[in-house]
Amino acid sequence: MKRTFVSMILSIALLGLTSLSNLVYAAEVDNAAVYYSKAFDLQKYNESAEMKERIQKIIRKGWSGQDPELEQFILDNEAALKEVVEGLKLGKCDFDYGRRYSYIVEKKTPPLTKIMRLSTLFLLRGRYLESQDRASAAVKDYFYSLQIAQQLALDMATISKLSALQIEERTTPVIRDFVNRRANKKDAEDVVNFLKRYLKNHFTMRQVVKDEKAMFLSTVKTVTDKLALDSVFRKEFVKEANMLADKYYNLIADATDPGNQDLFAAVEREISSLRQELKGIDRQYLERIIKNEEKDLSKITAAQVVKYLLVIGLPDLKKISAYYHGRLFDLKALTEAAEKKQQALATVASQTVSNTSNKKEE
C-alpha cells in the first residue's frame, strides 16, 4: 500500500485532536496514559521542516559525524522519554482515563502526533547510542518505539491502529540495519526474543473489523435513541442495522484473513450495489434524519438510512488490511534475519573456542 494512503488518513484524523492533561488523572498510576501525558508536558520538539528532515535522515541512515544541536535536542527530551519508559512497563493504556460514554463514537482519539514524536525520539536516540558504540542500549530504544505502537493499538479506533502500523513501518528497517551491522550474539538473541513476544501479542485485522462494527452500531444507536420507542421506523432501523452489520462486517473479517484477499472482490461488489440503491436519494434529507432534524420519515425507508450510514462510515479496509499484512510480513522477516544472525555468530563463537582449544593441545 502506498505511503500516501496512510498519511492522508492520519492527516485527516489529526486535525481535531486535543491533548488531555495528566493533572486531573495523576492518581491513576496503573495507566500508561498518565506517563504519556507527563511526557507530552516535558516534550521539547522542534517543528521546523529542516529539523524534521535531519532527524528522519539519521533515523533512515544512521548517525554520522558531530551534531551538537541534535545531541542537545536528545538531552532536552530525556525527561520525557524517562516517563514513557515507566509507562511502557504497564499493560493498561487508556487515554480516556476510564471515562464512560453514552456512545462509542464520542470516544476521543489519543493525541497521535505527540505519541508519534515520542517514537521518533527513541529512534533518534537509538541511532545516537549506536554511534557511541552503545549497541545494547540502542536496541532497547528501538524496542521502546515498537512498545509505543503496541500500547497505541490498544485503542479501538482504526486510526490509532494505523498509527501503530506506521510506527512499525519506521522502526523495522532501523532494527534490521542494527542487526546487520552492529548486533553481537546477545543483541541478536534479544531482538529475536522481543519480536517473538511482540508478534504473539500483535492486534489482528479481525479486531480492527470488530471495532469498526461496534463503531457503526454505536452510530446507529445515536439515531435510534432519538426516535420514539414504539416507532415502526425505529424498529425497522434497528433490525436492518443489525442484519447489515452482521452481513458486511463478517464478510470483511473473513476477507482480511491471510489467503482470503480475493473475498474483497465480493465485498466491493456488495458495497457497489448499496451505492447504486442510494442513487437519486436526497442526501441532505438523509443527513437531517441522522441529526434528528427531520420529523417526516415517510419519504424514505429505515433500510435506506442504514445503508447510507454503512456506506459513508466504512473505511477502505482492503487497503488497511494490505498495509497490516505488509507490516506483519516485515516483522516476521526481521525475526528470521535476527535468528540467522544469532546462529551465524554462535557458529563463529563455537569455531573460535574450538580453534583455541586445538592450539592449547598442540
C-alpha positions in Angstrom: 0.0 0.0 0.0 1.3 3.5 -0.9 2.5 5.6 2.0 0.3 8.5 0.8 -2.9 6.5 1.7 -1.8 6.2 5.4 -0.6 9.7 5.5 -3.9 11.0 4.1 -5.9 9.1 6.7 -3.7 10.2 9.6 -3.7 13.8 8.4 -7.5 14.0 8.4 -7.8 12.4 11.8 -5.1 14.5 13.4 -6.8 17.8 12.6 -9.2 17.7 15.5 -7.1 16.1 18.2 -6.6 17.8 21.5 -4.3 16.7 24.3 -5.6 15.6 27.7 -3.9 17.0 30.8 -2.4 14.5 33.2 -3.2 16.6 36.3 -6.7 15.5 36.8 -5.9 11.9 36.4 -2.5 11.7 38.1 -3.8 9.3 40.7 -4.4 6.6 38.1 -0.8 5.2 38.3 -1.6 1.9 36.7 -2.4 3.6 33.4 0.4 4.2 30.9 -1.5 7.2 29.6 -0.7 9.1 32.8 3.0 8.8 32.0 2.5 9.7 28.3 0.7 12.8 29.5 3.6 13.8 31.7 5.9 13.1 28.7 3.8 15.4 26.5 4.3 18.2 29.0 8.1 17.6 29.1 8.5 17.1 25.4 10.5 19.7 23.6 10.1 19.2 19.9 11.4 21.4 17.1 8.7 21.8 14.5 10.9 23.2 11.6 10.9 21.3 8.3 14.7 21.4 8.3 15.0 19.8 11.7 12.4 17.1 10.8 14.4 16.2 7.6 17.6 16.0 9.6 16.0 13.7 12.1 14.4 11.4 9.5 17.7 11.2 7.6 19.5 10.0 10.7 16.8 7.5 11.5 17.0 6.1 8.0 20.8 6.1 7.5 22.3 6.3 11.0 24.2 9.0 12.9 27.3 10.3 11.2 29.7 13.0 12.4 29.2 15.6 15.1 25.8 17.3 15.5 25.8 19.3 18.8 22.3 20.7 18.1 20.7 17.3 17.8 22.7 15.9 20.7 21.2 18.8 22.8 17.8 18.0 21.4 18.1 14.5 22.7 19.2 15.7 26.1 16.3 18.2 26.3 13.9 15.3 25.8 15.5 12.8 28.2 13.0 13.6 31.0 10.1 13.0 28.6 11.5 9.6 27.4 12.1 8.5 31.0 8.3 9.0 31.7 7.4 6.9 28.6 9.7 4.1 29.7 7.8 3.9 33.0 4.5 3.8 31.2 5.7 1.1 28.9 6.0 -1.2 31.9 2.2 -1.2 32.3 -0.3 -3.3 30.4 -3.1 -0.7 30.5 -3.1 2.4 28.3 -6.3 4.3 28.3 -6.3 7.9 27.2 -9.9 8.3 28.2 -8.9 7.6 31.8 -11.9 5.3 32.4 -14.5 7.8 31.2 -17.8 6.3 30.1 -19.6 7.5 27.0 -23.2 7.1 26.0 -22.0 6.2 22.5 -18.6 4.7 21.5 -18.4 7.2 18.6 -18.0 10.0 21.2 -14.7 8.5 22.4 -11.7 10.8 21.9 -8.8 9.7 19.8 -5.4 9.7 21.6 -3.0 12.6 20.8 -1.4 10.7 17.9 1.0 13.4 16.8 2.6 13.6 20.2 2.8 9.9 20.5 4.4 9.5 17.1 7.0 12.1 18.2 8.0 10.0 21.2 8.6 7.1 18.9 10.7 9.3 16.7 12.7 10.4 19.7 13.5 6.9 20.7 14.7 6.0 17.2 16.8 9.2 17.1 18.4 8.5 20.5 19.0 4.8 19.5 20.9 5.9 16.4 23.0 8.3 18.5 23.7 5.5 21.0 24.8 3.2 18.1 27.3 5.9 17.0 28.7 5.9 20.6 29.2 2.1 20.4 26.4 1.5 22.9 24.6 -1.0 20.8 22.8 -2.8 23.6 21.3 0.5 24.8 20.4 1.5 21.3 18.4 -1.6 20.6 16.4 -1.1 23.8 15.3 2.3 22.4 14.1 0.6 19.2 12.1 -1.9 21.3 10.6 1.1 23.2 9.4 2.5 19.8 7.6 -0.7 19.0 6.2 -0.9 22.5 4.7 2.5 22.0 3.0 1.1 18.8 1.7 -1.9 20.9 0.2 0.4 23.5 -1.3 2.7 21.0 -3.0 -0.2 19.3 -5.0 -0.9 22.5 -7.2 2.0 21.5 -10.2 0.7 19.5 -10.1 3.5 16.8 -8.8 2.3 13.4 -6.8 5.5 13.1 -4.9 4.6 16.3 -4.0 1.2 14.9 -3.0 2.7 11.6 -0.6 5.0 13.5 0.8 1.9 15.4 1.4 0.3 12.0 3.2 3.4 10.8 5.5 3.3 13.8 6.3 -0.3 12.9 7.0 0.7 9.3 9.5 3.2 10.5 11.1 1.1 13.2 11.5 -2.2 11.5 14.2 -1.1 9.0 16.2 0.6 11.8 16.3 -2.7 13.7 17.2 -4.6 10.6 20.1 -2.2 9.9 21.2 -2.6 13.6 21.1 -6.5 13.3 23.0 -6.4 10.0 25.8 -4.0 11.1 26.2 -3.9 14.8 24.4 -6.7 16.7 26.5 -9.2 18.6 25.2 -12.6 19.5 23.4 -11.4 22.7 21.9 -8.4 20.8 20.6 -10.7 18.0 19.1 -13.1 20.6 17.4 -10.1 22.4 15.9 -9.0 19.1 14.6 -12.5 18.3 13.0 -12.9 21.8 11.5 -9.4 21.7 10.0 -9.8 18.3 8.5 -13.2 19.0 6.7 -11.8 22.1 5.7 -8.7 20.1 4.2 -10.7 17.3 2.4 -13.0 19.7 0.6 -10.0 21.2 0.0 -8.1 18.0 -3.5 -7.0 17.2 -5.4 -8.7 14.4 -7.3 -7.4 11.5 -10.3 -9.2 12.8 -10.1 -7.0 15.9 -10.0 -3.9 13.6 -13.1 -5.1 11.8 -14.9 -5.9 15.1 -14.2 -2.4 16.4 -15.4 -0.9 13.2 -18.6 -2.8 13.5 -19.0 -1.6 17.1 -18.5 2.0 15.9 -21.1 1.5 13.2 -23.7 0.1 15.6 -22.9 3.0 18.0 -23.6 5.5 15.3 -26.9 3.7 14.6 -27.7 4.0 18.3 -27.2 7.8 18.2 -30.0 7.9 15.7 -32.4 5.3 17.1 -32.2 6.7 20.7 -33.8 9.9 19.4 -36.8 8.0 17.9 -39.9 7.0 19.8 -39.7 3.5 21.3 -42.9 2.4 19.6 -41.9 3.9 16.2 -42.2 1.5 13.3 -39.3 3.3 11.6 -37.1 2.8 14.7 -37.9 -1.0 14.9 -37.1 -1.4 11.2 -33.9 0.7 11.6 -32.6 -1.4 14.4 -33.4 -4.7 12.6 -31.8 -3.6 9.4 -28.7 -2.2 11.1 -28.0 -5.5 12.9 -28.6 -7.5 9.8 -26.4 -5.4 7.6 -23.7 -5.2 10.3 -23.5 -9.0 10.6 -23.6 -9.4 6.8 -21.0 -6.9 5.8 -18.6 -6.9 8.7 -18.5 -10.7 8.9 -17.7 -10.8 5.2 -15.0 -8.2 5.6 -13.5 -10.0 8.6 -13.2 -13.2 6.5 -11.6 -11.2 3.7 -8.8 -9.8 5.9 -7.6 -13.3 6.8 -4.3 -14.4 5.1 -5.0 -16.0 1.8 -8.6 -14.7 1.6 -7.8 -11.4 -0.1 -9.9 -12.4 -3.1 -13.0 -12.2 -0.9 -12.6 -8.4 -1.1 -13.9 -8.5 -4.6 -17.2 -9.8 -3.2 -17.2 -7.1 -0.6 -16.6 -4.4 -3.2 -19.5 -5.8 -5.3 -21.8 -5.6 -2.3 -20.8 -2.1 -1.4 -21.1 -1.0 -5.0 -24.7 -2.5 -5.0 -25.5 -0.5 -1.9 -24.3 2.7 -3.6 -26.5 2.0 -6.6 -29.5 1.6 -4.3 -28.9 5.0 -2.8 -28.6 6.8 -6.1 -31.1 9.6 -6.6 -31.9 9.8 -2.9 -31.8 13.2 -1.3 -28.5 13.1 0.8 -29.5 16.2 2.7 -32.7 14.6 3.7 -30.8 11.6 5.0 -28.4 13.8 6.9 -31.4 15.6 8.6 -32.8 12.2 9.7 -29.4 11.2 11.2 -29.2 14.6 13.0 -32.8 14.2 14.2 -33.8 17.4 12.3 -36.3 15.7 10.1 -39.7 14.6 11.5 -41.3 13.5 8.3 -39.9 9.9 7.9 -42.4 8.8 5.3 -40.3 9.7 2.3 -37.7 7.0 2.8 -37.3 3.6 4.4 -35.2 3.0 7.5 -33.2 0.4 5.5 -32.1 3.2 3.2 -30.8 5.3 6.0 -28.9 2.4 7.5 -27.3 1.6 4.1 -26.3 5.2 3.8 -24.7 5.2 7.3 -22.8 2.0 6.3 -21.5 3.3 3.0 -20.3 6.7 4.3 -18.8 5.2 7.5 -16.9 2.2 6.1 -13.1 2.9 5.8 -11.1 1.2 3.0 -10.5 -2.0 4.9 -9.0 -3.6 1.9 -6.1 -1.1 1.8 -5.8 -1.2 5.6 -5.6 -5.0 5.5 -2.9 -4.9 2.9 -0.9 -2.4 4.9 -1.4 -4.5 8.1 -0.2 -7.7 6.4 2.8 -5.9 4.9 3.9 -4.8 8.4 3.5 -8.3 9.8 5.5 -9.7 6.9 8.3 -7.3 7.6 8.3 -8.1 11.3 8.4 -11.8 10.7 11.2 -11.4 8.1 13.1 -9.3 10.6 12.7 -12.0 13.2 14.1 -14.6 10.7 17.0 -12.4 9.8 17.9 -11.9 13.5 17.7 -15.6 14.1 20.1 -16.2 11.2 22.5 -13.6 12.6 22.3 -15.2 16.0 23.1 -18.6 14.6 25.9 -17.3 12.4 27.5 -15.5 15.4 27.0 -18.7 17.6 28.8 -20.7 14.9 31.7 -18.2 14.8 32.0 -18.3 18.6 32.0 -22.1 18.6 34.7 -22.3 16.0 36.8 -19.7 17.8 36.5 -21.8 21.0 37.4 -25.0 19.1 40.4 -23.4 17.4 41.7 -22.1 20.8 41.3 -25.5 22.3 43.2 -27.1 19.5 46.1 -24.6 19.8 46.4 -25.3 23.5 46.5 -29.1 22.9 49.3 -28.6 20.4 
